[in-house]
Amino acid sequence: MKDIEFLSDPNARELRILANPSLSEGIVAIGIDRLSRRYPSVVFQVAPAGTQKPYDELREWRIELAIARMPGVVAEDDIDQHALFEEPLVVVAGTDNPWVRRRRITLADLVNEPWTWAASGTMFPFLAASGL
């Protein structure tokens, strides 16, 4: 919170934030609540993050802050980035699934199994394709 308080300059009156929907309902909502108590005249606008990295949005000043799931912090000379937390990618199976009895499973073991996968354009297919 302290690192982004400077973005809530009361003279600016508006803070445009790009965020993934799941983050908007959690960490972003909490941050807005705290900042709006301190700076009640600031208007917060939250736009849903798309499939592309938010760098262009930041560089063209369409937003001032982006909070998004990224496959890692990528060095960008003109953008200050910080990882807030690490979140593991997990596989979930029903109790009657034969994979539940296995102690050690690799992604290669599951490659030919039927999957329910996130929609194209979301972060998860990108992570799988990049080998992360």
Secondary structure in CASP SS format (residue, H / E / C, confidence):
PFRMAT SS
TARGET T0000
AUTHOR 0000-0000-0000
METHOD secondary structure of the structure
MODEL  1
M C 1.00
K H 1.00
D H 1.00
I H 1.00
E H 1.00
F H 1.00
L H 1.00
S H 1.00
D C 1.00
P C 1.00
N C 1.00
A C 1.00
R C 1.00
E E 1.00
L E 1.00
R E 1.00
I E 1.00
L E 1.00
A E 1.00
N C 1.00
P H 1.00
S H 1.00
L H 1.00
S H 1.00
E H 1.00
G H 1.00
I H 1.00
V H 1.00
A H 1.00
I H 1.00
G H 1.00
I H 1.00
D H 1.00
R H 1.00
L H 1.00
S H 1.00
R H 1.00
R H 1.00
Y C 1.00
P C 1.00
S C 1.00
V C 1.00
V E 1.00
F E 1.00
Q E 1.00
V E 1.00
A E 1.00
P E 1.00
A C 1.00
G C 1.00
T C 1.00
Q C 1.00
K C 1.00
P C 1.00
Y H 1.00
D H 1.00
E H 1.00
L H 1.00
R H 1.00
E C 1.00
W C 1.00
R C 1.00
I C 1.00
E C 1.00
L E 1.00
A E 1.00
I E 1.00
A C 1.00
R C 1.00
M C 1.00
P C 1.00
G C 1.00
V C 1.00
V C 1.00
A C 1.00
E C 1.00
D C 1.00
D C 1.00
I C 1.00
D C 1.00
Q C 1.00
H C 1.00
A C 1.00
L C 1.00
F C 1.00
E C 1.00
E C 1.00
P C 1.00
L C 1.00
V C 1.00
V C 1.00
V C 1.00
A C 1.00
G C 1.00
T C 1.00
D C 1.00
N C 1.00
P H 1.00
W H 1.00
V H 1.00
R H 1.00
R C 1.00
R C 1.00
R C 1.00
I C 1.00
T C 1.00
L C 1.00
A H 1.00
D H 1.00
L H 1.00
V C 1.00
N C 1.00
E C 1.00
P C 1.00
W C 1.00
T C 1.00
W C 1.00
A C 1.00
A C 1.00
S C 1.00
G C 1.00
T C 1.00
M H 1.00
F H 1.00
P H 1.00
F H 1.00
L H 1.00
A H 1.00
A H 1.00
S H 1.00
G C 1.00
L C 1.00
END
